[in-house]
Amino acid sequence: MTIVKTIEEVRAQVKAWRAEGLTVGLVPTMGYLHEGHQSLIARSVAENDRTVVSDFVNPIQFGPSEDLATYPRDIDRDAALCEQTGADLIFHPEAEEMYAPDFCTYVDMDHLTKGLCGKTRPTHFRGVCTVVSKLFHIVQPDRAYFGQKDAQQLAVIRRMVRDLNMPLDIVGCPIIREADGLAKSSRNTYLSAAERQAALCLSRGLNKGRAAVEAGETDAAKVKAMITAEIEAEPLSRIDYVEIVDWNNLEPVDSTAGSILAAVAVYIGKTRLIDNFIIER
Ligand code: AMP
């Protein structure tokens, strides 16, 4: 496995693989890898001849008051995890390699990016769509792997690929959790011991909501209230949103009878955590 920092090196390697007729999978990440990322890498390794992991804390997807400066980074640990999981190449560029000083071209999306996380993070998905488009152009993979953990992101990337006719398949992968239910996240490292315990209110609330839907509850407002009550019962929590939307277009629903995404964003202390469940039917 090799680590490269320039676009030119990625292109040269992928060109050599293509000359041999090999398929290529891409796993875009912001690094500080955990078992959630690892599950995406393992899936790519299983489904492609070669796997590229991008490891880049993308500055343009952070808002001015967000955690860009403190976002955890550890490339040596990431490299060991990638190697052990069977990845072939890590692309670990500096911000200057990705963004020229006079960079001014963005990929933007209406509708899907306005609700849920887009409400409090108005420039986030523009940053995500732009960097992911750049990575798709740099690597030109056959498949790219994204976690359901960031469900809105998965829906947005799928729509971008469809709308702009990008020639690759997007593979969505299930949420990997800690034994007690907390969705794995690089941001979990911000939590104190008390906050780590408090953070369980997200998965607890969502589990209650999912159980109600599975038991036949179709009133979205009731399910939302159930999830909200469970999260609000935790004193260290502050809800950003609790939403139930149509999984196909992310529009709010009154009934949970169709394919739905139930998504939450909650501050635990200063740390903003997200989690969700999807029911497809
Ligand atoms: P990030 O490094 O947080 O930008 O995440 C990179 C990719 O890993 C995204 O597609 C995430 O959805 C995915 N991911 C992060 N955490 C998890 C998790 N707990 N389970 C599954 N996928 C995850």
Boltz pocket constraint, residues with backbone or C-beta under 6 A from the ligand:
constraints:
  - pocket:
      binder: B
      contacts: [[A, 28], [A, 29], [A, 30], [A, 31], [A, 35], [A, 36], [A, 37], [A, 39], [A, 40], [A, 145], [A, 146], [A, 147], [A, 148], [A, 149], [A, 150], [A, 173], [A, 174], [A, 175], [A, 176], [A, 177], [A, 183], [A, 184], [A, 185], [A, 186]]
      max_distance: 6.0
